[in-house]
Amino acid sequence: MNIQILSIITCPVCRHKEEEVMPTDACQYFYECKNCKARLKPNKGDCCVFCSYGSIACPPMQQGKSCCK
């Protein structure tokens, strides 16, 4: 399976989009928008900010794991 590590995070506050590299060995629980400086955290039920706001789910979810916690 080919795991993608680039994801575009879209800020739910200002709609700014930023391409980011996802960690492959841990969840990224917080993310600060580079435009409006909003501090994002995952939506309820999601394991990380990439699963909530990214264009691609985090690497553990891409591998079919239930969560990266």
Buried (B, 14 or more C-beta within 10 A) or exposed (E): EEEEBEBEBBBEEEEEBBEBEBBEEEBBEEBEBEEEEEEBBBEEEBBBBBBBBBEBBBBBBBEEEEEBE
